[in-house]
Amino acid sequence: MDTPINQEIVKQEIEASGLKDLGHAKIREIVKLVNKIEARTGEKYIRMEMGVPGLAPPDIGTEAEIEALRRGVASKYASIEGIPELKDEASRFVKLFIDTDIDAECCVPTTGSLQGAMACFLVANRTDRKKEGTLFIDPGFPVHKQQCQVLGQSYYSFDVYNYRGDKLRTKLESFLVTGKISSILFSNPNNPSWVCMTDKELQIIGDLANQYDITIIEDLAYFGMDFRKDYSKPGTPPYQPSISKYTDNYVLLISSSKSFSYAGQRVGIIAMSNKVFHRRYPDLLRYYSTDGFGYSVVYGALYALSAGVAHSAQYALAAMLKAANDGKFDFINQIKVYGDRAKIMKQLFIENGFKIVYDRDENTPIADGFYFTISYPGMSGSQLLERLMYYGISAIALITTGSEHSEGLRACVSQVQPEQFPDLEHRLSKFREAYGEN
């Protein structure tokens, strides 16, 4: 079979990796494997496996961080609670772009939103000794479940694909009636499927959070990136959809990695509702010196995890948030390129016999954005992933994300440059010639 990448080298590297089934490989394992193949063959892959920004970081953040370093902040520990400038701007950001009031005190920096999730699990899942852990509305980011496993916490999950709209209430309640769920986590827009919760679905989740006293962890890593609506104007509708409109039992995870292209500095925000931050749970005293939720997050979980966030990175994020809040930095406009890339790439896959797995939000086609999902007739996700490797195309299998679509893959658009589109089209055409439309 004539393939763009040397078959023997690909086979050798897959065997040497020790990965028995590529469909169950972690993202970083696929990254390592492709790096080795590229190094040996000299051929560049269409890299769709890892969700890293494909854009330069904003000068606003870079210059603010450089200036902070010049002032000598590197020699000083930052407060675990966060520098005042960042806390204030985070509070403003939530108000101006979500239309939700959260006090600055309740906005705390984390080393990326992933650490924010870890801190939430350490506290939210210990508020009631009779409950066990987290319910994940899948598909989702695999590392969140890994965090629960590392902590020894139980978790539950289901694929939301067949439970959109009114069906979501019955499915969620089937878990909540057990009395075992402490928290629910979902991402919006969703990684990996790019589906977005509708207002109806957010209302359902909020109602059930109130009824069963559940803490909702809303992962907004892809803030404002549903490009079907313009969320770029501070203080002006429409606003980023959020669970915060339907319950006070929530924590928001806000990342600088994708929306602000500032992934390398590992800085984000955990924004706890005023109610959650100040709420007291006697069972927290089993692990922490206080029964207060917010205090336990800051001086219990985050202190133990990293004792705070890099000082200079906090100034960078504070500057970017301030510029966005003041209407001087349209951070969403600069990342719309991801939607443009997705539209073209999805069409290339479809024209060559692939199907989009997660294709709708209830009755509306999903947005073109950072991720999309693909399958190929007659192939499992593992088979498709391995076969695409010979054609110089990499991705990850949906099965690793909690998806019930074992035949699908997640594709990320961020590392694929427009000049690679002709090469992608050629490789997909060769793939179709080899495997046809089964």
FENBEL-V181536 format. One record per residue. N is the residue number from 1. RES is the residue in three letters. PSI is psi in radians with two decimals (999 if undefined). OMEGA is omega as a letter, one per 40 degrees, with the letter a starting at -180 (* if undefined). D_LAST is the distance of its C-alpha to the last C-alpha in Angstrom with 2 decimals. Layout:
N:RES:PSI:OMEGA:D_LAST / N:RES:PSI:OMEGA:D_LAST
//
This chain:
1:MET:2.26:i:17.63 / 2:ASP:1.98:i:19.34 / 3:THR:2.67:a:19.24 / 4:PRO:-0.44:a:21.72 / 5:ILE:2.44:a:23.26 / 6:ASN:2.03:a:24.93 / 7:GLN:-0.71:a:22.69 / 8:GLU:-0.71:i:25.74 / 9:ILE:-0.75:i:27.40 / 10:VAL:-0.79:i:24.44 / 11:LYS:-0.78:a:24.26 / 12:GLN:-0.74:a:28.04 / 13:GLU:-0.62:i:28.29 / 14:ILE:-0.75:i:25.71 / 15:GLU:-0.74:a:27.67 / 16:ALA:-0.44:a:30.96 / 17:SER:-0.40:a:30.06 / 18:GLY:0.09:i:30.12 / 19:LEU:1.94:a:27.06 / 20:LYS:-0.52:a:25.42 / 21:ASP:1.91:a:22.43 / 22:LEU:-0.45:a:21.78 / 23:GLY:-0.37:i:20.30 / 24:HIS:0.14:a:23.86 / 25:ALA:2.52:i:25.68 / 26:LYS:2.81:a:28.16 / 27:ILE:-0.86:a:28.10 / 28:ARG:-0.46:i:31.04 / 29:GLU:-0.68:i:29.57 / 30:ILE:-0.71:i:26.57 / 31:VAL:-0.83:a:29.18 / 32:LYS:-0.74:a:31.22 / 33:LEU:-0.83:a:28.40 / 34:VAL:-0.67:i:27.31 / 35:ASN:-0.74:a:31.00 / 36:LYS:-0.71:i:31.50 / 37:ILE:-0.75:i:28.60 / 38:GLU:-0.71:a:29.87 / 39:ALA:-0.67:a:33.38 / 40:ARG:-0.62:a:32.58 / 41:THR:-0.41:a:30.34 / 42:GLY:0.12:a:32.09 / 43:GLU:2.40:a:28.77 / 44:LYS:2.29:i:28.36 / 45:TYR:2.77:i:25.31 / 46:ILE:1.76:a:23.93 / 47:ARG:1.88:a:25.51 / 48:MET:0.23:a:23.97 / 49:GLU:-0.50:a:24.89 / 50:MET:2.34:a:28.46 / 51:GLY:1.32:i:30.07 / 52:VAL:2.59:a:33.13 / 53:PRO:2.50:i:34.90 / 54:GLY:0.29:a:34.21 / 55:LEU:2.74:i:37.49 / 56:ALA:2.57:i:41.10 / 57:PRO:2.61:i:43.30 / 58:PRO:2.42:i:45.74 / 59:ASP:-0.55:a:49.16 / 60:ILE:-0.81:i:50.77 / 61:GLY:-0.78:a:49.60 / 62:THR:-0.82:a:50.16 / 63:GLU:-0.66:i:53.67 / 64:ALA:-0.66:i:54.66 / 65:GLU:-0.72:i:53.62 / 66:ILE:-0.78:a:55.49 / 67:GLU:-0.70:i:58.54 / 68:ALA:-0.72:i:58.43 / 69:LEU:-0.69:i:58.32 / 70:ARG:-0.49:i:61.25 / 71:ARG:-0.11:i:63.17 / 72:GLY:0.31:a:62.78 / 73:VAL:-0.36:a:60.52 / 74:ALA:-0.35:a:58.86 / 75:SER:-0.04:a:62.06 / 76:LYS:2.47:i:61.95 / 77:TYR:2.33:i:59.90 / 78:ALA:2.66:i:58.39 / 79:SER:2.45:i:58.99 / 80:ILE:-0.55:a:56.27 / 81:GLU:-0.31:a:56.40 / 82:GLY:2.66:i:55.57 / 83:ILE:2.55:a:57.72 / 84:PRO:-0.68:a:59.24 / 85:GLU:-0.74:a:57.75 / 86:LEU:-0.74:a:54.17 / 87:LYS:-0.74:i:54.84 / 88:ASP:-0.79:a:56.45 / 89:GLU:-0.56:i:53.73 / 90:ALA:-0.73:i:50.99 / 91:SER:-0.77:i:52.86 / 92:ARG:-0.73:a:53.16 / 93:PHE:-0.80:i:49.48 / 94:VAL:-0.69:i:48.44 / 95:LYS:-0.80:a:50.89 / 96:LEU:-0.49:a:50.03 / 97:PHE:-0.23:i:46.22 / 98:ILE:-0.31:a:45.60 / 99:ASP:0.74:i:48.90 / 100:THR:2.39:a:49.73 / 101:ASP:2.05:i:53.07 / 102:ILE:2.22:a:53.06 / 103:ASP:2.62:i:56.23 / 104:ALA:-0.61:i:56.22 / 105:GLU:-0.55:a:57.37 / 106:CYS:0.02:i:54.06 / 107:CYS:2.02:a:51.96 / 108:VAL:2.29:i:51.66 / 109:PRO:2.59:i:49.95 / 110:THR:2.79:i:47.48 / 111:THR:1.27:a:45.92 / 112:GLY:2.73:a:42.66 / 113:SER:-0.34:i:41.25 / 114:LEU:-0.70:i:39.77 / 115:GLN:-0.59:i:43.37 / 116:GLY:-0.72:i:44.11 / 117:ALA:-0.74:i:41.56 / 118:MET:-0.77:i:43.13 / 119:ALA:-0.67:i:46.55 / 120:CYS:-0.78:i:45.39 / 121:PHE:-0.68:a:44.07 / 122:LEU:-0.44:a:47.38 / 123:VAL:-0.95:a:49.38 / 124:ALA:-0.61:a:47.46 / 125:ASN:0.18:i:46.28 / 126:ARG:0.22:a:49.90 / 127:THR:-0.34:a:51.64 / 128:ASP:1.99:a:51.68 / 129:ARG:-0.30:a:52.11 / 130:LYS:-0.22:i:50.60 / 131:LYS:2.86:a:47.21 / 132:GLU:-0.70:a:44.61 / 133:GLY:-2.60:a:42.25 / 134:THR:2.49:i:39.50 / 135:LEU:2.11:i:36.76 / 136:PHE:2.19:i:33.82 / 137:ILE:1.78:a:31.83 / 138:ASP:2.90:e:28.47 / 139:PRO:2.80:a:26.34 / 140:GLY:-3.12:a:29.05 / 141:PHE:2.05:a:30.53 / 142:PRO:-0.52:a:30.34 / 143:VAL:-0.43:i:33.84 / 144:HIS:-0.73:i:35.49 / 145:LYS:-0.63:i:34.62 / 146:GLN:-0.66:i:35.73 / 147:GLN:-0.78:i:39.03 / 148:CYS:-0.70:i:39.54 / 149:GLN:-0.76:i:38.84 / 150:VAL:-0.63:a:41.36 / 151:LEU:-0.14:a:43.86 / 152:GLY:0.43:a:43.38 / 153:GLN:2.54:i:42.49 / 154:SER:2.68:i:40.26 / 155:TYR:2.78:i:37.40 / 156:TYR:2.78:a:35.01 / 157:SER:2.78:i:31.82 / 158:PHE:2.67:i:29.20 / 159:ASP:2.15:a:26.14 / 160:VAL:-0.17:a:27.42 / 161:TYR:-0.78:a:24.10 / 162:ASN:0.20:a:24.95 / 163:TYR:0.77:i:28.68 / 164:ARG:2.76:i:29.39 / 165:GLY:-2.41:a:32.58 / 166:ASP:-0.46:a:34.87 / 167:LYS:-0.38:a:32.59 / 168:LEU:-0.64:a:33.44 / 169:ARG:-0.86:a:37.03 / 170:THR:-0.73:a:36.38 / 171:LYS:-0.82:i:33.96 / 172:LEU:-0.77:a:36.39 / 173:GLU:-0.47:i:39.33 / 174:SER:-0.47:i:37.81 / 175:PHE:-0.72:a:38.25 / 176:LEU:-0.53:a:41.49 / 177:VAL:-0.29:i:43.40 / 178:THR:-0.33:a:43.31 / 179:GLY:0.21:a:45.78 / 180:LYS:-0.15:a:44.03 / 181:ILE:2.16:i:42.56 / 182:SER:-0.65:a:44.71 / 183:SER:2.75:i:42.37 / 184:ILE:2.30:i:39.08 / 185:LEU:2.34:i:37.15 / 186:PHE:2.74:i:34.54 / 187:SER:2.58:a:33.73 / 188:ASN:1.81:e:33.93 / 189:PRO:2.79:a:31.93 / 190:ASN:2.35:i:29.61 / 191:ASN:2.00:f:28.45 / 192:PRO:-0.14:a:25.45 / 193:SER:-0.37:a:23.97 / 194:TRP:0.26:i:26.58 / 195:VAL:2.69:i:27.21 / 196:CYS:2.40:i:30.92 / 197:MET:2.33:i:33.14 / 198:THR:2.93:i:34.62 / 199:ASP:-0.66:i:38.37 / 200:LYS:-0.76:a:37.91 / 201:GLU:-0.69:i:36.04 / 202:LEU:-0.68:i:38.64 / 203:GLN:-0.75:i:41.35 / 204:ILE:-0.82:a:39.85 / 205:ILE:-0.75:i:39.72 / 206:GLY:-0.76:i:43.24 / 207:ASP:-0.77:a:44.65 / 208:LEU:-0.57:i:43.37 / 209:ALA:-0.70:i:44.65 / 210:ASN:-0.75:a:48.06 / 211:GLN:-0.71:a:47.96 / 212:TYR:0.09:i:47.00 / 213:ASP:1.04:a:48.62 / 214:ILE:2.47:i:45.54 / 215:THR:2.14:i:45.38 / 216:ILE:2.22:i:42.40 / 217:ILE:1.87:a:41.17 / 218:GLU:1.98:a:39.42 / 219:ASP:1.89:a:37.69 / 220:LEU:0.78:a:38.10 / 221:ALA:-0.46:a:36.85 / 222:TYR:0.88:a:35.15 / 223:PHE:2.20:i:38.21 / 224:GLY:0.14:a:38.04 / 225:MET:0.20:i:34.58 / 226:ASP:1.65:a:33.11 / 227:PHE:0.13:i:33.74 / 228:ARG:-0.40:i:33.39 / 229:LYS:2.74:a:37.10 / 230:ASP:1.81:a:39.90 / 231:TYR:0.36:a:41.40 / 232:SER:-0.18:a:43.39 / 233:LYS:1.96:a:46.82 / 234:PRO:2.30:i:49.10 / 235:GLY:0.19:a:50.87 / 236:THR:2.28:i:49.07 / 237:PRO:2.72:e:46.37 / 238:PRO:2.73:i:43.48 / 239:TYR:2.75:i:43.51 / 240:GLN:2.12:i:40.84 / 241:PRO:2.50:a:39.79 / 242:SER:2.60:i:41.13 / 243:ILE:-0.35:a:41.96 / 244:SER:-0.22:i:45.54 / 245:LYS:-0.18:a:46.02 / 246:TYR:-0.09:i:45.63 / 247:THR:2.76:i:47.29 / 248:ASP:-0.03:a:49.80 / 249:ASN:1.19:a:48.07 / 250:TYR:2.77:i:45.91 / 251:VAL:2.32:i:45.51 / 252:LEU:2.33:i:43.69 / 253:LEU:2.03:a:42.12 / 254:ILE:2.18:a:42.41 / 255:SER:2.63:i:41.14 / 256:SER:-0.07:a:42.21 / 257:SER:-0.90:a:39.19 / 258:LYS:-0.92:a:36.70 / 259:SER:-0.55:a:38.81 / 260:PHE:0.10:i:41.63 / 261:SER:0.71:a:39.79 / 262:TYR:0.70:a:42.30 / 263:ALA:-0.64:a:40.15 / 264:GLY:-0.36:a:42.16 / 265:GLN:-0.05:i:45.33 / 266:ARG:1.13:i:43.88 / 267:VAL:2.28:i:45.75 / 268:GLY:-2.93:a:44.90 / 269:ILE:2.40:i:46.66 / 270:ILE:2.04:a:46.77 / 271:ALA:1.87:a:48.30 / 272:MET:2.43:i:49.63 / 273:SER:2.65:i:50.89 / 274:ASN:-0.68:a:54.66 / 275:LYS:-0.86:a:54.62 / 276:VAL:-0.77:a:52.38 / 277:PHE:-0.75:a:54.23 / 278:HIS:-0.07:a:57.61 / 279:ARG:2.57:a:56.61 / 280:ARG:2.36:i:58.16 / 281:TYR:1.86:a:56.55 / 282:PRO:-0.55:a:59.06 / 283:ASP:-0.28:i:56.36 / 284:LEU:-0.38:a:55.63 / 285:LEU:-0.22:i:58.99 / 286:ARG:-0.45:a:57.39 / 287:TYR:-0.44:a:55.83 / 288:TYR:2.91:a:57.63 / 289:SER:-0.10:a:61.19 / 290:THR:2.80:i:60.69 / 291:ASP:0.10:i:59.00 / 292:GLY:2.32:a:57.98 / 293:PHE:-0.97:a:54.25 / 294:GLY:-0.77:i:54.56 / 295:TYR:-0.68:i:57.23 / 296:SER:-0.63:i:55.15 / 297:VAL:-0.83:a:52.14 / 298:VAL:-1.01:a:54.33 / 299:TYR:-0.04:i:56.95 / 300:GLY:-1.22:a:55.08 / 301:ALA:-1.00:a:51.40 / 302:LEU:-0.61:i:51.36 / 303:TYR:-0.75:a:54.63 / 304:ALA:-0.56:a:53.27 / 305:LEU:-0.79:a:49.93 / 306:SER:-0.02:a:51.23 / 307:ALA:0.57:i:54.65 / 308:GLY:3.14:a:53.37 / 309:VAL:2.57:i:51.37 / 310:ALA:2.26:a:52.24 / 311:HIS:-0.87:a:55.22 / 312:SER:-0.61:i:54.28 / 313:ALA:-0.55:i:50.71 / 314:GLN:-0.68:i:52.23 / 315:TYR:-0.61:i:54.23 / 316:ALA:-0.86:a:51.15 / 317:LEU:-0.67:i:49.28 / 318:ALA:-0.72:a:52.49 / 319:ALA:-0.72:a:52.89 / 320:MET:-0.73:i:49.35 / 321:LEU:-0.73:i:49.67 / 322:LYS:-0.77:i:53.10 / 323:ALA:-0.70:i:51.94 / 324:ALA:-0.77:a:49.08 / 325:ASN:-0.63:a:51.52 / 326:ASP:-0.02:a:54.04 / 327:GLY:0.32:a:51.54 / 328:LYS:-0.13:a:51.92 / 329:PHE:1.85:i:48.46 / 330:ASP:1.44:a:45.33 / 331:PHE:-0.46:a:43.01 / 332:ILE:-0.67:a:40.12 / 333:ASN:-0.61:a:40.31 / 334:GLN:-0.33:a:39.91 / 335:ILE:0.04:i:36.62 / 336:LYS:-0.29:i:34.93 / 337:VAL:-0.51:i:33.40 / 338:TYR:-0.72:i:30.75 / 339:GLY:-0.68:i:29.64 / 340:ASP:-0.74:i:29.63 / 341:ARG:-0.76:a:27.43 / 342:ALA:-0.73:a:24.95 / 343:LYS:-0.78:a:24.66 / 344:ILE:-0.80:a:23.82 / 345:MET:-0.73:i:21.47 / 346:LYS:-0.74:a:19.44 / 347:GLN:-0.67:i:19.11 / 348:LEU:-0.72:i:17.99 / 349:PHE:-0.80:a:15.13 / 350:ILE:-0.75:a:14.16 / 351:GLU:-0.34:a:14.49 / 352:ASN:0.48:i:12.00 / 353:GLY:0.02:i:9.05 / 354:PHE:2.77:i:10.63 / 355:LYS:2.59:i:12.21 / 356:ILE:2.16:a:15.87 / 357:VAL:-1.12:i:16.51 / 358:TYR:1.87:a:20.25 / 359:ASP:-0.16:a:20.76 / 360:ARG:2.65:i:24.04 / 361:ASP:1.75:a:27.61 / 362:GLU:-1.90:a:28.24 / 363:ASN:0.18:a:27.92 / 364:THR:2.32:i:28.01 / 365:PRO:2.46:a:25.30 / 366:ILE:2.84:i:25.87 / 367:ALA:2.78:i:27.84 / 368:ASP:2.16:a:26.77 / 369:GLY:-2.53:a:28.41 / 370:PHE:-0.60:a:28.54 / 371:TYR:2.76:i:25.19 / 372:PHE:2.93:a:21.81 / 373:THR:2.49:a:18.81 / 374:ILE:2.70:i:15.13 / 375:SER:2.91:i:11.87 / 376:TYR:2.31:a:8.32 / 377:PRO:2.30:i:5.47 / 378:GLY:0.05:a:5.75 / 379:MET:2.44:i:8.74 / 380:SER:2.92:i:12.34 / 381:GLY:-0.71:i:14.80 / 382:SER:-0.79:i:16.50 / 383:GLN:-0.78:a:13.65 / 384:LEU:-0.76:a:12.72 / 385:LEU:-0.82:a:16.47 / 386:GLU:-0.71:a:17.27 / 387:ARG:-0.63:i:14.72 / 388:LEU:-0.47:i:15.89 / 389:MET:-0.59:i:19.38 / 390:TYR:-0.25:i:19.03 / 391:TYR:0.21:i:18.40 / 392:GLY:0.59:i:21.45 / 393:ILE:2.21:a:20.06 / 394:SER:2.62:i:21.40 / 395:ALA:-2.94:i:21.14 / 396:ILE:2.72:a:21.76 / 397:ALA:2.44:a:19.78 / 398:LEU:-0.46:a:20.50 / 399:ILE:-0.46:i:21.45 / 400:THR:-0.18:a:24.63 / 401:THR:0.09:a:25.71 / 402:GLY:0.13:i:25.91 / 403:SER:2.52:i:22.72 / 404:GLU:-0.02:i:21.15 / 405:HIS:1.46:a:17.69 / 406:SER:-0.16:i:16.99 / 407:GLU:-0.03:a:13.53 / 408:GLY:2.87:i:15.31 / 409:LEU:2.69:i:17.47 / 410:ARG:2.30:i:20.71 / 411:ALA:2.27:i:21.40 / 412:CYS:2.38:a:25.08 / 413:VAL:-0.19:a:26.21 / 414:SER:-0.60:a:29.79 / 415:GLN:-0.07:a:29.72 / 416:VAL:2.03:a:27.56 / 417:GLN:2.63:a:30.05 / 418:PRO:-0.60:a:29.60 / 419:GLU:-0.21:i:30.27 / 420:GLN:-0.15:a:27.10 / 421:PHE:-0.76:i:24.85 / 422:PRO:-0.67:i:24.60 / 423:ASP:-0.72:i:23.69 / 424:LEU:-0.78:i:21.01 / 425:GLU:-0.74:i:19.57 / 426:HIS:-0.80:a:19.78 / 427:ARG:-0.68:i:18.15 / 428:LEU:-0.64:i:15.15 / 429:SER:-0.74:i:14.91 / 430:LYS:-0.67:i:15.14 / 431:PHE:-0.76:a:12.45 / 432:ARG:-0.66:i:10.01 / 433:GLU:-0.65:a:11.51 / 434:ALA:-0.66:a:10.97 / 435:TYR:-0.17:i:7.41 / 436:GLY:-2.90:i:6.01 / 437:GLU:1.68:a:3.79 / 438:ASN:999:*:0.00
//
